[in-house]
Amino acid sequence: MSGWSELPPEIIHMISLRIDNPFDLIHFRSVCSWWRSCTLQTFRPIPSLRCPLPPDAGGCGDDCHILRSRVYLVTSLSHDPPRFWLFKLQEEENGALALQSLLNRRTSSQRGVSYPSLLIDLLNSQVIELVQEHVACYTYWCDLFDGPGSSKCEQPIGFMRLDGENKEFMALGRLSFQGLGMYRSFEDRWTEIETTSGPFPDGIASFNGQFYVIDTAGVTKVIKPTLELSSFRRSRPCRKTRKRWFVKAEDKLLLVEMCTRNLEEYRRPRMIDSSQNII
């Protein structure tokens, strides 16, 4: 073999199967015609992972599954000055990709939901993944006025892979416990974490082998895989703080807070372009 352009087709195909980002696949297929002919034509993420419901969740069936969303920053290098786009993609239960709102859980796959179309030259753009979000989805039984019924529920969770093939994992969240619960796939069960009850978690993330949870009062809890827990405060309660996120930036975990003067500005944020015009 004289060079990378003459790699065996089975090797190229195996590499393309391990690409975990639709934009990396586009650049991979653009190397040369030989690579393009040996790789997947479209990005196919793995189907969603499944885990059992907590004992007191009130759910029905064995339908608890984990969905992942990723937020991207796209910088167009073909414009002067450069243009920027921020958007989120969610991997559906069947592995399909759907455009999702940055501020809520509504996706383009839902009936009656649509987003404006946009044409971007990805070969002349820089794409950076800013953050990943995970939610646990399950069906919940509830009593309605005309009898029992069910509804679909989603709860944010922290997620951590334990192997390269995505078969073993851990999840942390508050699905139904009064406190926090951790699921470890090798045990195939949820374990309640001993902690004092407090405000509802506002942000959950995994970083350097640990889970970080910040609540609406600004208190951060650190949970190790061994269920050992510690806490500290770096964010003070503020009546203008509407939401908190954890964002990974290289070797750091950053806390991002969204503050508005009132709730209406949070529910309907105003977007301002470079010329200071409200969109």
N, C-alpha and C positions, 0 to 999 in steps of 0.2 A: 504494500500500500504506500503510495507516494505522498499523500497529503490528506487533509481533512475533507476535501471535496470528493474523495473516493472511498469514504467510509462505507462499510457494508450496509445495505438497506435495513436489515433487521436491527442493527445497532442504532441507526438514526431513528427508526420507529420506536424503539424502546426508550430512547431519550425523550422523544416527544410525548410519550405517555406519562412521563414523570414531571412534565412542566406544569406548575401549579398556578399559572397566571395566563389569562387569554391574550394579554398584550405581549408577553414573552414568547408565546407561540407564534404570533404574527411576525415578530422579528426573526425567530428561528426559521420559519418557512421562507423568509426573504433572503437568506444567505445565498442560495443558488437554486437553480431549477431541479437539481438532483435531490437536494434536501426537501424541497417542496413536494416532490412526487412521492417521497417515502414517509411523509409525516401525516398526522391527522389533518383533515381539512378544516375542522372547526374544533374549538376547545370543548372538551367533555369532562367536567368535574365529576368526581365520584358521587354516587347517591348519598343522601344524608345519613349520618350515623343514628343509631337508635339506642335507647336506654329505657329501662322499666320506669314506671311511674312511682313516685314516693308512696308509701303505704296509705297516707291520709290525703292524697291529692284530690280524691273525688272524681278521678278521670274514668274513662271507659275504654275498653279494648287495649291493645298493645300498640298504640300509635304514637307514643312519645318519641320525637325525633329532634335532631339538632340541625339548625340552619345557620349558615355563615354569610355575612355581608362584608364587603370590603369597600373602603372609601379611597378613591384615587384622585390625584392631582395631575392634570394633563397640561403641559406647557408646549405651545406651538412654537417651533423654532423657525418656521417659514414666514412669520410676521415680524414686523419691526415697528413698534416694540412688540415683544412676545405677548401672546394671548394665553389666558389661563382658564381652565374649566375644572370644576370640582363636582364629582358625581359618585354615586354608590351603586354597586351591583350585588344582588342577592342570588345565592345558589339555591334553587328550589328543591323540593323533596325528590323530584325525579332527575335532578342534575342539571336542569336548564338554568339559564341566566336571565334575570329580570332586573330592569332598572328600578331603583327604589328611591323614595324621597329621603333627603338628608335629615329631615326633622321628624319623620314619623315612619310607621311600618308599611305604608301603602306602596305597592309595587305596580309596575306596568302590566303584570299578568292578571291583575284583578279587574273585574268587570267595571266599566265606567271610569277607569283611571287611564289617563294618557299624558304623555310628556312631549314637549316640542322636539322635533327631529334636529339633528346637528351632524354636519359632515366634517370630519377631522382627518387630516393626513397623519396617520400614526407613525409612518416611516420617517417623518420629519418632526416628530414630537417626542418629548420626554415624559414618560409615565412613571409616577412614583406612588406606591401604595402607602397610604398614611396610617390606616388603622383597620383592624379586623374586629367585627362584632359577632357574637353568637347568641342565639335565642333557643330555648327549649319550647317546642310546640306540642300541645296535647289537647284532647277533647275533654271538656268539663261538663258534668251533669249538673243541672240546676232545676229548681222547681219554679214553673211559670204559672200564671193565672189560669191557664187552660190545661195544666198538667205538666208532667216532667218534660224537660227538653235538654238540649246539649248546645254547647258553643265551643268555638275554637279559641284556645288561650295561648299566649306567647309571653314568656318571661326571659329577661336578659340573664345570661349565665357567663361565667368564665370558663375557658376551654384550654386544655393542655394536652398536646400529643405526647405519647410515651414511646412511639416507635415510628420509623420512617414510612411504614406502609399504612399508617392511619387506622390500624386495627385496635390498638390499645390506647386509651385516653382517660382523662379525668375531667370532671365538670363540677363547677361550684355555683350555687345559686340559692335563691329563696323561692322555691316552687310552691310549697305549702307549709313548710315548717314555721314555727314561731321564730326560729332563728335561721342560721345558715345550714345548708346541707351539701355534702360532697358525694359525688358518684365516681367510683373507680371501676373501670370495665373489667379488670381482672378479678374483682370481687362480685361484680354484677349486682350491686345493691347500693342504695343511698345510706349515708351515715350522717346523723345529726351532729352538728358541731356545738359543743358546750359554750354558750356565750350569752351574755345578758341581752334581753330584748331591747331593741332600739329602733331608730327611724329606718324606713325602707331603704335598701341599697339604691344609690343613684348611678354608680358606675362600677363595673367589674372588669378586671383584666388579669391575664397571667403574664409574669415577667420573671426571668431568671429562676425558673423552677418553683415559683411561689404565686399565690393568688393575692390580688389586692382588691379590696372592696371599700368604696367611700360612700357614706350615707348622706342623707339630706341635711344633717347637722354639721357636716364637714369632718367627721371622724373617719380615719382610714384604718381598716383592719387588714392584717397580713396573716394569711393562712398557709402553712406548709403542707406538703402531701401527707405528713404524719398527723395532721389535724391539730398541730400546735398553733396557737393563736396569740397575736400581739396587736396592739393598736397605738396610734398616735394621731395628733391633730396638726394639720398644716393649712387647713382651710377654715376660715371662720364663718359662722352662719351669717347670712345677709339676706334681707328681704328682697333684694334685687336679683339674687342668684336663682336662675331657673333650672339649670341643668349642669352636670359635671361629667367629664369624660376622662379616661386615661388614654394617652397616646404614646406609643413606643417611637422613640427617635434614636436610632443606632443603639448605643449602650445605656440609654436613659429612659425612664418612664416619666412622662410629663402629665400633669393635671391641668386640664383645660376647663374653664368655667364660662358659662354663657350668662351674661347679666343684661337685663333690660329694665327700663324705667317702670314698666307695667306689664301685666299678663298679656294684654292685647298685642304688644310688640313681639312677644315670644310666640304667640299662636300664629301671627301673620307678620313675619319679619320683612323688613324693607331692604331690598337689594340695591346697592348703589354702584354704578359703573365708574370708570376712571374720570369721567367728566362731571362727577357728582350729581348725576341725574338718577332719580329714583325709578327703578324698574318695576 
